[in-house]
């Protein structure tokens, strides 16, 4: 267990976890509105482009939770029936979202834009419920029982799944609308040359993508 100089446990920093949740909520609002566009299912449409980013990061985030974070917690909480039941609820909520993601993918692939508004409304309801539930029930437990070193394995798994190209989109995406403190914390994990690339290349490129989706959602 990671400890400070005085021997106390160093709690994990969940700044990026909460920022990622906020980014999902932000995109859900934009995508639910953009789904009403007649060309939402067309190749290269604002909805399709925004959806591709959203669903990619959602799958990576939930895969890393399922493969790393929840197993770490289960090992720590063995014997605590209430907390293990809560982790089972996290699994069930992830599983309930998978068919909705697949349904949106099918509607896009098969050119059925009329189904997108209803699918996105349902997906938004279920995902927002899950994010709220996770923040209320699971994340305080993460902070109280995992060390920084243990939690960092979850971050490492997300970085592995993202890859370098994924990180070039993830950082401006997750920091869109984030507080200055959150931005400083998130960018602090990047080497100075990468922070320069973020400001000079990644962020401007993301802003162009975001403007297209924002206009479609208006």
Secondary structure, 3 states (H helix, E strand, C coil): CCECCCCCECECCCHHHHHHHHHHHHHHHHHHHHCCCCCCCCCCCHHHHHHHHHHHHHHHHHHHHHHHHHHHHHHHCCCCHHHHHHHHHHHHHHHHHHHHHHHHHHHHHCCCHHHHHHHHHHHHHHHHHHHHHHHHHHHHHHHHHCEHHHHHHHHHHHHHHHHHHHHHHHHHHHCCCCCHHHHHHHHCCCCHHHHHHHHHHHHHHHHHHHHHHHHHHC
